[in-house]
Amino acid sequence: MAIRFLEKDQSLFQALAKTGRCTHDLSAKHYNVKYKRLERFVKEGYLQKEPIMIDGRATYCYRLSKQGQKFVRENIPTVNHFYKCTTKGTSHDVFLFEAFAKLTVYEQQICLTESDIVEKYGKLKGTSPPDFLVPKYEVISKTGLRRTVKMQVKEVKTKNYTAEDLAEKISYIEELIREEVDYDEIEAK
C-alpha cells in the first residue's frame, strides 16, 4: 500500500527541498518523522539515502529523490526553487537543515533558498547569495500590538570557507538586498 503523507511529512519534505539533506535523528527531533518512516520513503522512492561524515563519524543522510521533488512541486506551494545540494553528502547541508528546522513554521514557509534569493534580488559579480533568507514580516499580538521581525540571513560556514567567501556573502547582502538584517553564521564541523 502506498504511503500516505501526513502534515509532518510535508513539513519535512519542505525542509529538505529548502536545505538539501537531513539525518534520521534531526528528522525525528524537529519533525517527528522517525527512522522507520524515512526508510519507508526510501523504499517507495521519495527519498535517497547517502553516506555522510559528521563530526568525524560515519552516518547516513536523506535527500529528496526525483519522485520526492515531483511530490513537493505538486503538493507544497511554499517551495519555489529547490536548494542545490552539493554532489557528495557534506555536513554543510545537514547543519543548514538544523538551522532551518529551528525557525517558526511561518518562517519556514516564507524562507527563500539561494535560487529564490537570486531570482528576487539578482546576481552581482564577485558576490554570492547566503544559504537562506527569511524576509522581514509583521507580527500582531493578541492585544493588537504590531511588531516587525527583521529579515534573517543564515550562512553555514564550513572549514573550507575562506574570509573572502564570507565577505562575498556580506557584499551580496549589502549591495543587493539593502535592508537591515540579522546575519547569522552557523559553524559546520
ChimeraX attribute file (.defattr): number of C-alpha atoms within 10 A of each C-alpha:
attribute: neighborCount
match mode: 1-to-1
recipient: residues
	/A:1	4
	/A:2	7
	/A:3	10
	/A:4	7
	/A:5	11
	/A:6	10
	/A:7	10
	/A:8	14
	/A:9	18
	/A:10	16
	/A:11	19
	/A:12	21
	/A:13	25
	/A:14	24
	/A:15	26
	/A:16	29
	/A:17	27
	/A:18	31
	/A:19	28
	/A:20	24
	/A:21	30
	/A:22	24
	/A:23	24
	/A:24	19
	/A:25	14
	/A:26	18
	/A:27	25
	/A:28	15
	/A:29	13
	/A:30	16
	/A:31	18
	/A:32	15
	/A:33	19
	/A:34	14
	/A:35	14
	/A:36	10
	/A:37	15
	/A:38	21
	/A:39	17
	/A:40	14
	/A:41	22
	/A:42	18
	/A:43	12
	/A:44	15
	/A:45	14
	/A:46	23
	/A:47	23
	/A:48	20
	/A:49	20
	/A:50	14
	/A:51	12
	/A:52	18
	/A:53	14
	/A:54	18
	/A:55	8
	/A:56	8
	/A:57	7
	/A:58	9
	/A:59	12
	/A:60	15
	/A:61	25
	/A:62	25
	/A:63	24
	/A:64	24
	/A:65	16
	/A:66	13
	/A:67	14
	/A:68	21
	/A:69	20
	/A:70	13
	/A:71	16
	/A:72	22
	/A:73	17
	/A:74	10
	/A:75	12
	/A:76	17
	/A:77	10
	/A:78	16
	/A:79	23
	/A:80	15
	/A:81	16
	/A:82	22
	/A:83	22
	/A:84	15
	/A:85	17
	/A:86	11
	/A:87	6
	/A:88	9
	/A:89	22
	/A:90	19
	/A:91	21
	/A:92	23
	/A:93	25
	/A:94	24
	/A:95	25
	/A:96	26
	/A:97	25
	/A:98	20
	/A:99	18
	/A:100	23
	/A:101	22
	/A:102	11
	/A:103	13
	/A:104	9
	/A:105	12
	/A:106	10
	/A:107	18
	/A:108	20
	/A:109	18
	/A:110	15
	/A:111	22
	/A:112	27
	/A:113	24
	/A:114	20
	/A:115	20
	/A:116	20
	/A:117	21
	/A:118	17
	/A:119	12
	/A:120	12
	/A:121	16
	/A:122	13
	/A:123	14
	/A:124	14
	/A:125	7
	/A:126	12
	/A:127	19
	/A:128	19
	/A:129	26
	/A:130	25
	/A:131	23
	/A:132	24
	/A:133	25
	/A:134	24
	/A:135	16
	/A:136	16
	/A:137	13
	/A:138	10
	/A:139	11
	/A:140	10
	/A:141	9
	/A:142	7
	/A:143	6
	/A:144	8
	/A:145	8
	/A:146	11
	/A:147	11
	/A:148	10
	/A:149	14
	/A:150	15
	/A:151	16
	/A:152	17
	/A:153	21
	/A:154	18
	/A:155	22
	/A:156	22
	/A:157	20
	/A:158	16
	/A:159	9
	/A:160	8
	/A:161	10
	/A:162	11
	/A:163	8
	/A:164	11
	/A:165	14
	/A:166	18
	/A:167	14
	/A:168	19
	/A:169	18
	/A:170	17
	/A:171	17
	/A:172	23
	/A:173	21
	/A:174	13
	/A:175	12
	/A:176	18
	/A:177	16
	/A:178	11
	/A:179	13
	/A:180	12
	/A:181	18
	/A:182	14
	/A:183	15
	/A:184	14
	/A:185	15
	/A:186	16
	/A:187	13
	/A:188	19
	/A:189	14
